[in-house]
Amino acid sequence: MKPRLSHLLPLIPAAASAFAAPVAPGTHATLAILETTDLHANVVGYDYFKLAQDPSFGLDRTATLIAQARGEFPNTVLLDDGDTIQGTALGDYQALVAPVKCGELPAIYQAMRRLGYDGGSVGNHDFNYGLGYLGQVTGTRFDVPGIEQHAKPCAGPGFPIVLANVYSVRTHAPLFAPYRIIDKRVRAKDAAGHAVEATVRIGIIGFTTPTIMAWDKRALEGRVYTEGLVETARRYLPEMRRQGADLIVAISHGGLDASPYSPTMENGNYYLAQVPGIDALLMGHAHQLFPNPASKVAQFDLPHVDKVRGTVFGVPAVMANLWGKDLGVIRFDLRHDGKGWTINRDRTVVETRATQQSDKSYVAADPAVLDRVRTAHEATIRYVQTPVGSTDFRMSTYFADVGDPSAIQAVNAAQADYVRNYVKANLPQYKDVPVLSVSAAFKSGAAGPGDYTDVAPGSLALNNAADLYLYPNALYAVKVDGAGLKAWLEHAAGRFNTIDPARTAPQELVNGGFPSYNFDTVTSPDLRYEIDVTRPAGQRIRNLAWRGKPVASDQAFLVATNNYRASGGGGFPGLDGSRTVIAAPDTNRDVLIAWIRAHKRLTRATDGAARSWRFARVHTAGPVVFHAPPGKLDLARAAGLDNVSEMRADDGQGKGFALYAVDLAK
């Protein structure tokens, strides 16, 4: 017997009364739920940092997959999982430089409106521009302290935005509508095989990661609060059934984590899937592909997670990668017994469809998407070409994992200078405390061989600064002691696998499950340390010294970083917001731009050659390998990395990377 989706008479609003006709027993229909997630304002396949077309991403190509799916399936519902409005120079331009007005939409929502989305939710990065902007562009009036309201609601994206687990501190009501029931008119067949029309009432409920309260503390604290995914689902799912939902889709911006449940955990979908009543789970945030039999990601190898069939505790689940590279599809076979719809679980299919085809080419872009946003797109290109300085060396992250500081040192120098000047003007009690700065390679190949920072020698424009510092974070500084600094660096060294010196087979240096943006790097001439990758994680930092002397466990430092890290982002020990001494009103990127303008000309000797760390020397019986685009060895040599070699121009994985080796004995 198939599980019942609803035994209750639907409470159909007047606008949907035409759909209330009874459905004959034996009627059956195919319904496909389509998912995009983590679009990050990538409306078209264009790299604003490199000022070049890039077919490997963009909603304009996902649009082609959507059209194909709509042609294949008689009934589709298109939903988005959040992290939608932020992530490109286009998103920043429309939010920060030339903000869209009330009544206007950012380009990503313009494109989504044209594509006819049925609904969506909110990701953590959608809060980055503040509640005022988020409320404006979603057409939502937030009754929260400190947010100025427009006289009337602004234009929204044209589809419902749902979010159930973020609440106003003033009203204790959800910030957005927690859920929505969509009356979907479907093409079906009756028991005799004749074409008929019927209605399926699809409930969509949204969740976001509760860690927004730490990552965007400055914008959210005192205005909103979050509740756990499980508690929220248990509150609203029965209500959705009472409102007549035949099918419930959870749109949850998060991944999977089997750690003990907490209402504040970042990736709570492992527990959300266990709440009875969810028929489909749309996931995001982790920038991964699910289902994916070949995935090596730990969260997809957890008990009760089927990465082949695409289920979590038996619930059909999908995660459609990032930037519009893939489209998630959950296909249901529905049957009606005269009382309600049921799902034929044996015929449910979960899959992802890629814009890159088997021959490595990409599906054609839908030209109507660019046509819709062309004005904003071209304005962004003009904006990012504004010059701010120059560099005499190439600033890249191809070899950041093995020590090249060329794309990191300027960021650290700018952040450290800002903190020193701030202390001098505002915090004299810290005038004798040494200042350090950490930054990371935000782009290190996670999205393919084109996903690296690469700034050519010559003029430095705004797009180059945005490439060097990818996110619109705010500059923060924290006070730590020597023990805390060592713990910070130990956690960052989790970027590497543990290497066995006696092993003769090749060993992967980089831990693919540890994001490059969490590999915090110091580039100060005053600090030195080694990373011993033959030791287990947490025991790798050796010879940590400040100006030639070992760092004492109680020695004080101010460390420049960003609000994400200072408030707990990345799970670094001791960083939970309590150590913050500076919460600057300026973004890290604006600080970098101002620093470049002041210095005018950057040179490798002064601004791109300082290395605070190196690998502890050790002889290995076999090669220690990593992956980067082919033909880049000259950049390693220019950075002084004479222990790097290119083993093969093609690493054999079919993604366009070469195989490199690093000699840890040198």
C-alpha positions in Angstrom: 0.0 0.0 0.0 1.4 3.4 -1.0 1.7 6.1 1.7 -1.2 8.6 1.8 -0.3 12.2 1.2 -3.5 13.7 2.5 -6.7 12.5 4.0 -8.1 15.9 4.6 -10.4 18.1 2.5 -8.3 20.9 1.1 -9.0 24.5 2.2 -9.0 26.1 -1.2 -8.9 29.9 -1.4 -11.4 31.6 -3.6 -8.8 32.2 -6.3 -8.3 28.4 -6.6 -12.0 27.4 -6.4 -11.9 26.4 -10.1 -9.5 23.7 -9.1 -11.9 22.1 -6.6 -13.5 19.6 -8.9 -13.3 16.0 -7.6 -10.6 13.7 -9.0 -11.7 10.3 -10.2 -10.2 7.2 -8.7 -7.3 5.8 -10.8 -6.2 9.2 -12.1 -2.4 9.3 -12.4 0.1 12.1 -13.2 3.8 12.6 -13.5 5.2 15.6 -11.6 8.8 16.8 -11.6 10.2 19.1 -9.0 13.1 21.1 -10.5 15.7 22.7 -8.2 18.3 25.4 -8.6 20.5 26.4 -5.7 23.4 28.7 -4.8 23.0 30.7 -8.0 25.0 33.5 -6.3 23.8 36.1 -8.8 25.4 34.3 -11.7 22.7 35.3 -14.1 24.8 34.8 -17.2 28.0 32.9 -17.9 30.3 35.8 -17.5 33.4 36.3 -15.2 33.4 39.9 -14.1 36.8 39.4 -12.6 38.4 38.2 -15.8 36.0 40.2 -18.0 35.4 37.1 -20.1 32.6 34.8 -21.1 32.6 31.5 -19.2 30.1 28.8 -20.3 30.7 26.6 -17.3 28.1 28.5 -15.2 25.2 30.8 -15.3 21.4 30.7 -15.1 21.2 31.4 -18.8 22.4 27.9 -19.5 20.3 26.4 -16.7 17.4 28.0 -18.4 18.0 25.6 -21.3 17.9 22.6 -19.0 14.7 23.9 -17.5 13.1 24.3 -20.9 14.2 20.7 -21.8 12.7 19.4 -18.6 9.4 21.2 -19.2 9.3 19.7 -22.6 10.0 16.2 -21.2 7.7 16.2 -18.2 4.0 17.2 -18.5 4.1 18.9 -15.1 6.9 20.7 -13.4 7.4 22.9 -10.3 10.6 25.1 -10.4 12.0 26.0 -7.0 15.2 27.8 -5.8 17.1 26.9 -2.6 18.7 30.3 -1.8 22.0 32.1 -1.9 20.5 33.8 -4.9 21.1 37.5 -4.8 24.8 37.7 -3.7 28.0 36.4 -5.1 29.1 38.3 -8.3 30.1 41.8 -9.1 26.7 42.2 -10.7 25.0 41.4 -7.4 27.3 43.8 -5.5 26.8 46.6 -8.1 23.0 46.4 -7.8 23.1 46.2 -4.0 25.9 48.5 -3.0 27.1 50.7 -5.8 23.9 51.6 -7.8 21.2 50.0 -5.6 18.0 49.0 -7.3 15.1 51.2 -6.3 11.8 50.1 -4.8 9.8 48.8 -7.7 12.9 47.5 -9.5 14.4 44.0 -9.3 18.0 42.8 -9.2 19.0 41.0 -12.4 18.9 37.5 -10.9 15.2 38.0 -9.9 14.4 39.5 -13.3 15.8 36.4 -14.9 14.0 34.1 -12.5 10.7 35.9 -13.1 11.1 35.4 -16.8 11.7 31.7 -16.2 8.5 31.3 -14.2 9.8 30.1 -10.9 7.1 28.7 -8.6 8.8 29.4 -5.3 12.1 29.8 -3.5 13.7 30.2 -0.1 16.6 32.2 1.4 20.2 31.3 1.9 22.7 32.6 4.4 24.4 34.9 1.8 21.1 36.5 0.9 21.4 38.3 4.3 24.8 39.8 3.5 23.4 43.0 2.1 21.3 43.6 5.2 17.6 43.2 6.0 16.6 46.4 4.4 17.8 45.4 1.0 16.6 41.8 1.3 13.1 42.9 2.3 13.0 45.4 -0.6 14.0 43.0 -3.4 11.8 40.2 -2.1 8.8 42.5 -1.7 8.6 41.7 2.0 7.9 44.1 4.8 10.0 43.1 7.8 8.6 44.2 11.1 11.9 44.3 12.9 13.8 47.0 14.9 16.0 49.4 13.1 14.8 48.7 9.6 13.3 51.6 7.7 10.2 50.5 5.8 9.1 51.8 2.4 5.7 53.4 2.3 4.3 50.5 0.4 5.7 47.0 -0.4 8.3 47.0 -3.2 8.1 44.7 -6.2 9.0 41.1 -5.4 10.4 38.4 -7.7 7.0 37.3 -8.8 7.0 34.0 -6.9 6.6 33.2 -3.2 9.6 33.3 -1.0 9.2 31.1 2.1 11.3 30.8 5.2 10.1 29.2 8.4 12.9 29.3 10.9 13.9 33.0 11.1 11.8 35.2 13.4 11.4 38.9 14.2 12.4 39.8 17.8 9.6 42.3 17.8 6.7 40.2 16.7 8.0 36.7 17.2 6.5 35.9 13.8 8.4 34.4 10.9 10.3 37.0 8.9 8.9 35.6 5.6 5.8 33.5 5.1 6.9 30.1 6.6 5.2 28.1 3.9 2.9 28.4 0.9 0.4 26.0 -0.7 0.7 26.1 -4.5 -2.4 24.9 -6.4 -0.7 23.2 -9.4 -3.0 22.4 -12.3 -1.6 19.2 -13.8 -2.1 17.2 -16.9 -3.1 13.7 -16.0 -4.7 10.5 -17.3 -7.8 8.8 -15.8 -8.1 5.1 -15.2 -9.0 4.5 -18.8 -6.0 6.4 -20.1 -7.9 9.5 -21.2 -6.3 12.9 -20.8 -7.8 14.9 -17.9 -6.8 17.9 -15.8 -6.5 17.8 -12.0 -5.0 19.8 -9.2 -2.2 18.9 -6.9 -1.8 21.1 -3.8 2.0 21.4 -3.3 3.2 22.8 0.0 6.6 24.5 0.0 8.4 25.3 3.3 11.7 27.1 3.6 14.6 26.7 6.0 18.0 28.4 6.2 21.1 27.6 8.2 20.8 29.1 11.7 24.5 30.1 11.6 23.4 33.4 9.9 23.2 34.8 13.4 27.0 34.5 13.7 28.0 35.2 10.2 25.9 38.3 9.8 25.7 39.2 13.4 26.1 43.0 12.8 23.1 43.1 10.5 20.9 40.6 12.3 21.6 40.8 16.1 18.7 42.4 18.0 16.5 42.2 14.9 15.9 38.5 14.3 16.5 35.1 15.8 16.4 31.5 14.5 15.0 28.3 15.6 16.2 24.8 14.8 15.1 23.0 11.6 13.5 20.0 13.4 11.5 22.1 15.9 10.3 24.4 13.1 9.3 21.5 10.8 7.3 19.8 13.6 5.4 23.0 14.1 4.4 23.7 10.5 4.2 20.4 8.7 0.9 19.4 10.4 -0.5 22.8 9.8 0.4 22.5 6.1 -1.5 19.2 5.9 -4.5 20.8 7.6 -4.4 23.4 4.9 -4.7 20.7 2.3 -1.1 20.1 1.1 -1.0 16.9 -0.9 2.7 17.0 -1.3 5.3 18.8 0.9 8.6 20.0 -0.4 11.2 21.2 2.1 13.5 23.8 0.6 16.4 23.8 3.0 19.6 25.8 2.5 22.0 23.4 4.2 23.8 20.1 3.8 24.0 17.0 5.9 25.8 16.5 9.2 25.3 13.5 11.6 26.9 15.3 14.6 24.5 15.4 17.6 21.6 17.6 16.8 21.6 21.2 17.8 19.1 23.9 16.9 22.0 26.1 15.8 23.8 23.5 13.6 24.9 24.7 10.2 23.8 21.7 8.2 20.8 20.2 9.9 19.1 18.3 7.0 20.2 14.9 8.2 17.8 15.5 11.1 15.2 17.4 9.1 14.7 14.4 6.8 13.7 12.3 9.8 10.7 14.6 10.6 7.6 12.7 9.3 5.7 14.4 6.5 8.4 15.6 4.1 7.9 14.2 0.6 10.9 15.9 -1.1 14.0 17.6 0.3 15.8 20.3 -1.7 19.3 21.0 -0.3 22.0 23.5 -1.0 24.8 25.6 0.8 27.5 22.9 0.5 28.0 23.5 -3.3 27.9 19.8 -4.0 26.1 17.5 -6.4 23.6 15.0 -4.9 22.8 12.3 -5.9 26.3 11.4 -7.2 27.5 7.9 -7.0 31.1 9.0 -7.6 31.1 11.6 -4.8 33.8 11.3 -2.1 32.2 14.0 0.1 31.8 12.6 3.6 28.3 13.9 4.2 27.0 11.8 1.4 28.5 8.6 2.9 26.6 8.9 6.1 24.3 6.1 7.3 20.8 6.3 5.7 22.1 8.6 2.9 21.9 6.9 -0.5 24.1 8.9 -2.9 23.1 6.6 -5.8 19.3 6.8 -5.6 19.2 10.3 -4.0 17.5 9.7 -0.6 18.1 10.7 3.0 16.3 8.4 5.4 14.2 7.4 2.4 13.2 10.9 1.5 14.0 11.9 -2.1 16.6 14.6 -1.9 18.6 16.6 -4.3 21.4 19.2 -4.3 22.1 20.9 -7.7 25.7 22.1 -7.2 26.2 25.8 -7.6 26.1 28.8 -10.0 23.5 27.1 -12.2 25.9 24.4 -13.3 23.2 21.8 -12.7 19.5 21.3 -12.4 18.1 19.0 -9.7 15.1 16.8 -10.7 12.8 14.8 -8.4 10.2 12.9 -10.5 7.1 11.6 -8.8 4.5 9.2 -10.1 1.2 10.3 -8.5 -2.0 8.4 -8.3 -5.4 9.4 -6.9 -7.9 7.0 -5.2 -10.8 9.5 -5.1 -9.8 10.7 -1.6 -6.2 11.9 -2.1 -3.0 11.6 -4.0 -0.4 9.0 -3.3 3.2 8.6 -4.4 4.3 5.5 -6.1 7.7 5.4 -4.3 9.0 2.6 -6.5 8.8 4.9 -9.5 10.3 8.0 -7.9 13.5 9.1 -9.7 16.1 11.6 -8.4 18.8 13.0 -10.7 20.8 16.0 -11.6 21.3 17.3 -15.1 24.5 19.2 -16.0 24.9 22.1 -18.4 28.2 20.4 -19.4 27.5 17.6 -21.8 29.3 14.3 -22.2 31.5 15.7 -25.0 32.6 18.5 -22.6 30.7 21.1 -24.5 27.9 23.1 -22.8 24.3 23.4 -23.6 23.4 26.6 -25.4 22.6 29.7 -23.3 19.0 31.0 -23.5 19.7 34.5 -25.1 16.5 35.9 -23.6 18.1 35.8 -20.2 20.9 38.2 -21.2 18.5 40.3 -23.1 16.5 40.7 -19.9 19.5 41.9 -17.8 21.7 43.5 -20.5 21.6 47.0 -19.1 22.7 46.0 -15.6 25.3 43.5 -17.0 26.9 46.2 -19.2 26.9 48.7 -16.3 28.6 46.2 -14.1 31.4 45.7 -16.7 32.0 49.4 -17.0 32.0 49.8 -13.2 34.5 47.0 -12.5 37.0 48.4 -15.0 37.6 51.5 -12.9 41.4 51.6 -12.3 42.7 51.9 -8.7 46.4 51.1 -9.0 48.9 48.7 -10.7 51.0 45.7 -10.1 54.3 44.5 -11.6 53.6 40.8 -10.8 51.0 38.3 -11.5 48.7 37.7 -8.5 47.2 34.2 -8.6 46.0 31.3 -6.3 47.1 28.4 -8.5 49.8 27.5 -6.0 48.4 29.0 -2.8 48.1 25.6 -1.2 51.9 25.1 -1.5 52.9 28.5 -0.4 52.5 31.2 -3.1 51.3 34.4 -1.3 51.0 36.5 -4.4 47.2 36.9 -4.2 47.0 37.0 -0.4 49.7 39.3 0.8 48.1 42.5 -0.3 44.9 41.6 1.4 46.7 40.9 4.6 48.7 44.1 4.4 45.6 46.2 3.8 43.8 44.6 6.7 46.7 44.9 9.1 47.2 48.6 8.2 43.6 49.3 8.8 43.6 47.7 12.2 46.8 49.5 13.3 45.4 52.8 12.2 42.1 52.1 14.0 43.9 51.1 17.2 45.9 54.3 17.1 42.8 56.4 16.7 40.3 54.6 18.9 41.8 51.9 21.0 45.0 53.1 22.7 44.8 50.3 25.2 46.0 48.0 22.4 48.8 50.2 21.1 51.5 47.7 22.1 49.7 44.6 21.0 51.2 43.1 17.7 48.9 43.1 14.7 48.6 40.1 12.4 46.3 39.5 9.5 44.9 36.3 7.9 43.3 35.8 4.6 42.8 32.8 2.3 42.6 31.8 -1.4 38.9 32.1 -1.9 39.1 30.6 -5.4 41.2 27.5 -5.6 39.6 25.3 -8.3 36.5 24.0 -6.4 34.3 25.0 -9.4 36.7 23.9 -12.1 40.1 24.9 -13.7 38.8 28.4 -14.3 37.9 29.0 -10.6 41.2 30.7 -9.5 42.2 34.2 -8.8 44.5 35.4 -11.6 45.3 39.1 -11.9 47.7 40.0 -14.7 50.6 42.5 -14.2 49.6 46.0 -15.2 46.6 48.1 -14.2 44.6 47.1 -11.1 40.9 47.7 -11.5 38.0 47.2 -9.2 37.3 43.8 -10.7 40.8 42.8 -9.7 40.2 43.8 -6.1 37.0 41.9 -6.1 38.8 38.9 -7.4 41.4 39.2 -4.7 38.7 39.5 -2.0 35.6 37.6 -3.2 33.0 38.3 -0.5 31.4 41.4 0.8 32.5 40.6 4.4 33.1 43.3 7.0 36.6 43.7 8.5 36.8 42.5 12.1 39.7 42.1 14.4 40.0 39.7 17.3 42.3 39.5 20.3 43.9 36.1 20.8 46.8 34.7 22.9 49.6 32.6 21.6 47.7 29.4 22.3 44.7 30.7 20.5 46.8 31.7 17.5 48.3 28.3 17.3 44.9 26.6 17.5 43.7 28.9 14.7 46.6 27.9 12.5 46.2 24.2 13.4 42.6 24.3 12.3 43.6 26.0 9.0 46.1 23.3 8.4 43.2 20.9 8.1 43.3 21.9 4.5 45.9 19.1 4.1 45.6 15.3 4.3 48.0 13.3 6.6 50.9 12.1 4.5 52.7 8.8 5.2 56.4 9.3 4.4 56.9 5.6 3.8 54.2 5.2 1.3 55.4 4.7 -2.3 52.1 5.4 -4.1 51.1 9.0 -4.8 49.3 10.8 -2.0 46.9 13.7 -2.3 48.1 16.7 -0.4 44.9 18.7 -0.3 41.9 17.6 1.7 39.0 18.1 -0.8 36.5 18.4 1.9 38.2 21.4 3.5 37.3 24.6 1.7 40.2 26.8 0.5 38.5 29.8 2.1 39.2 28.2 5.5 42.9 27.9 4.9 43.8 31.1 6.7 47.3 32.2 5.9 49.5 34.8 7.6 52.0 36.7 5.4 53.9 38.7 8.0 57.7 38.9 8.0 57.6 38.9 11.8 55.7 35.5 12.1 57.2 32.1 11.1 55.8 28.6 11.4 55.9 25.2 9.8 53.1 22.8 8.8 54.0 19.2 9.3 51.6 17.2 7.1 53.0 13.9 8.4 51.3 14.6 11.7 47.5 14.2 12.3 45.3 17.3 12.1 45.6 19.4 15.2 49.2 18.5 15.7 50.9 20.1 12.7 52.1 23.6 13.6 55.8 23.6 14.5 58.3 26.3 15.4 55.8 29.1 15.7 57.9 32.2 16.3 57.4 36.0 16.5 60.4 38.0 15.5 62.7 35.0 16.0 61.4 34.0 19.4 58.9 31.2 20.2 55.4 32.5 20.6 54.4 32.2 24.3 51.0 30.7 25.0 49.9 33.9 26.8 51.4 36.3 24.3 48.7 38.7 23.0 47.9 39.4 19.3 45.3 41.3 17.4 44.4 39.4 14.3 42.6 41.1 11.4 40.0 38.9 9.7 36.4 39.2 8.6 33.0 39.0 10.4 32.4 35.4 9.1 35.6 34.1 10.8 35.4 36.2 13.9 31.8 35.2 14.6 32.4 31.4 14.3 32.4 30.7 10.6 34.4 27.7 9.7 34.4 26.3 13.2 37.7 27.7 14.3 38.4 27.0 18.0 37.8 30.0 20.3 36.3 32.2 17.6 32.6 32.7 18.6 32.3 36.5 18.5 33.4 36.9 22.1 37.0 37.9 21.1 36.0 40.7 18.7 37.6 44.0 19.5 37.0 45.8 16.2 33.8 45.4 14.1 34.6 47.8 11.3 32.0 49.7 9.3 34.1 48.9 6.2 34.1 45.8 4.1 37.4 43.9 3.6 37.2 44.6 -0.1 36.8 48.4 0.4 39.7 48.3 2.8 41.8 46.6 0.1 40.7 49.0 -2.6 41.6 52.0 -0.4 45.0 50.5 0.4 45.8 49.9 -3.3 44.8 53.4 -4.1 47.1 54.7 -1.4 50.1 52.5 -2.5 49.4 53.0 -6.2 52.0 50.5 -7.5 52.5 47.0 -6.0 55.7 45.1 -6.5 56.5 41.5 -5.9 59.4 42.2 -3.6 57.3 44.4 -1.3 53.8 43.0 -1.8 53.9 39.5 -3.1 56.8 37.5 -1.7 56.3 37.3 2.1 55.7 33.8 3.4 55.1 33.2 7.0 54.8 29.4 6.7 56.4 26.5 4.9 56.0 22.7 5.0 58.2 21.0 7.5 60.9 19.2 5.6 60.4 15.5 5.2 61.5 12.9 2.7 58.7 10.8 1.2 59.1 7.5 -0.6 56.4 8.4 -3.1 55.1 11.6 -4.7 52.9 14.1 -2.8 50.5 15.4 -5.5 47.9 18.1 -6.0 45.9 19.5 -8.9 45.9 22.8 -10.8 45.5 23.9 -14.4 48.2 22.7 -16.8 51.1 24.9 -17.9 51.3 27.1 -14.8 54.7 25.9 -13.5 56.3 29.3 -14.4 54.1 30.9 -11.8 55.3 28.6 -9.1 58.9 29.4 -10.0 58.2 33.1 -10.0 56.9 32.7 -6.4 60.1 30.9 -5.4 58.6 27.5 -5.3 61.4 25.4 -6.7 60.0 22.2 -5.0 57.0 22.0 -7.4 56.9 20.0 -10.6 54.2 19.2 -13.2 53.9 15.4 -13.5 51.2 15.2 -16.1 49.4 17.8 -18.1 46.2 15.8 -17.7 45.5 14.3 -14.3 43.1 11.8 -15.9 40.0 13.0 -14.0 38.4 14.6 -17.1 38.0 18.1 -15.5 40.9 19.9 -17.2 43.4 19.8 -14.4 47.0 18.8 -14.5 48.8 16.7 -11.9 51.5 18.4 -9.9 53.9 17.2 -7.2 55.5 19.0 -4.3 58.8 17.8 -2.9 58.4 18.1 0.9 62.2 17.6 1.4 63.1 20.9 -0.2 
